[in-house]
Amino acid sequence: MNEYVKYFMETFLSYLNEPKQVRKEKRQRKQAERSAFSSRWFGLLPWALRQLFNKK
């Protein structure tokens, strides 16, 4: 338990010591790398349905 608290505090303090602009850039970069909402929650099913109905 003590090791967990130590790790948490180190991580938290390193986050607080970063400039606000750097934290904001990291957050934006992380959001840009995320997959689409439908893929995260439902897997390949939305993609497969879209392919099925868009076949012309």
Residue pairs with C-beta under 8 A, 6 or more apart in sequence:
15 23
34 40
38 46
38 47
39 46
39 47
